[in-house]
Amino acid sequence: MYGLTAWDPNNNIVSNATVVAQYKRDTKHLFNFGVNYIRGADPDRYQYVDPKVNDVRVFVQDPLNSRNDLYQTDASFVWPLGDRVSLFGRWNYNISHDYTQRMFGGVQYDACCWAIRLVAGRDFLYQEIPPPTQSTRLEERVNTTPKFDTKIYFEFVFKGLGKLQNESAHKLTTEGIMGYEDNLA
């Protein structure tokens, strides 16, 4: 278990903090769970109509305004189902907006000379915001719809020769799952 905190001495506030718990018996048995806080990193949730600029939506992006703070959870795992088959996944949830920020899951089969990996997931792209109305005020939050990019990754590896892939599932898993060590190369 570990934690990180960044202090902003100019404003006398915590600018971000992370707490992570990890279980790692070995490279094939891994669970992570973390909670993140980042001050001012979530401005899209708060928009309002400013009469000074002809009812154009303006995003509140004041890092000292606590309404713009980002709170999220992050859980990931790698676990074998036997000697050759493993499952893995990650779920990153945006508590501030109440939606999944990023998620993926997959299965891999590892033989002596070759391996395959299939991963499916989706990433948050942006918030779709309906046009403002005359009654929209700062206190009346407009419902937003999160838009996502869904992808499927496939890798076939001849060990020692290289990979046949549509995108790098290797990069997704090694960067997305803390402590994961890819043994398919």
N, C-alpha and C positions, 0 to 999 in steps of 0.2 A: 504494500500500500504506500502511496506517496501523494504529495500535494505540492502545488506550485501557486505562488501569489505574486502579482506585480503591483507595486505601490506607485501611485502618481504623486510625487512630492509637491508638484506645483499646485495641485488642487486638493491635496490631503485626502485622497480617496483610493480605494482598491480599484485598479483598472481591469484586472482579470484574475481569475482563480480557477484552479482545477484540482479535483480530488479523484484519484483512480485506485481501484482495488484490482489486483491481478492474481489469478491462480495459474501457475505454470509448473506442472509436474515434470514435463520434458517438452521437446519441440513439437510433439504431436497432441498434447493435452493442454489446452489453454482457454481460460475465460478472463475477460476484462469487463469491468463496469466502472464508468466514470460520470462525474457531473462537472459541467463547465459553466462559468459565469464570465461574460465579457461586457464591460461597461460600454454603452453607446453603439453596440454592434448590430442592433436590430431596428433600424429606423423605418423599415417598410410597414410595420404594423400601424404606425400612427401617421395619419394624413388628415388634412383639414382643408377647407375652402377658405382662402384668404380674400376678403373683399377688396383689398388694396391692389390685387393683381387680376381682377376680372374673374373671380371664381376658379382660378387655376389651382389644382391640387398642389400643396406644398408639403414636402416630407420634413418632419421634425427630425433634425439630426444633431441635436445638442448633446454631446457626450456627458454632460452633467445632469441631464434629465433622465431620471431613473426609468421612465416609461420606455426608453430606447435600449434598455439593457437586455442582453441575450442570455437565456438560461437554457441549457440543453443537457440531455443524458446521452450516453454512448455505451453500448454493450456490444461485445464481439466474442467469438469463440472459434476454436478449431478442435475437432474431436474425431478420433478414428472409429469406424464401425467394424473394423477388422484389421488384418495385416496390410491390406492394399487400398481400402476405401476409406476416405475421410470426408466429413462434412465441415463446412465453415460458414461464417456469416457475420454481418455487422448491422446494427440498427442505431442510427443517430436521430434522436427525437428533439425537436425544437419546442420546448415547453412554452416559450413566449408566444409563439404563434399557434400552438396546438396542432402540429403536423409532423410527419416524418421528414427529416432533412435529407437523409441518405440511408439507403438500405440495400444490402445485397446478400445473397446466399448462394452456395454452390456445393458441388460434389467433385471429388477428384479420385481417379484410379491410378495407382502407381505400380507398374510392373518393373521387372528388372531392367529392360532396355527401352521402354517407352512409357508414356503417361498421358492421360487426358484429363482435362479440367473443364467443367461447365459452370458458368456463373451467370446469374440473372440479378438485375437490380435496377434501382431508379434513384435519380438525384434531383433535388429541388433546383428549379431554374429561376422562377420569379413569382411574384404575387400579381394576379390579375385583379385590377381594381375597377369597379364599375364607375361610370361617369358620375361626377358630383351632381347633387341636386341643390335646390335653393335652401332646403332645410338642413343640409349637412353642416354640423358644427364640430368643433374639436371634441366635445363631450360625447358626440354620437359617432362611434366607430363604424365605418363602412365595412361590411363583410367583404373579405377578399378570398379569392380562390387560388390556392397554390397550384402551379404548373410544374410538371416533372418531365424528365427525360428518362425513358426506359431503355435499357440496353441488355443484350445477351452477349456474353463472351464465351468463346470456345478456343481451347488450346490443345494441340496435339504435339507431343514432344518425343523426338527420338533422342534419347539421352546421349549427350556428348556431341550431337550434330546440330541441333538448333530447334526452333519452334515454328509451327504453322499456326497462325493466330489472326483473328480479325481485329482485335485490340488487345492491349496488354492486361490480361487477367492477372498475370504475375505482379504487375505494378499495383493493381487495385487491391490485391490481397496483402501484399507486403507493406504498402503504405496505409491501408485501411484497417488492418488488424495489428494493434500494438503487440510486439513480441513474436509475431509470426515469422518463421524461417522457411522459405520456399525450398523444397528439396527436389523439385521436378526439373531443374536445369541440367 
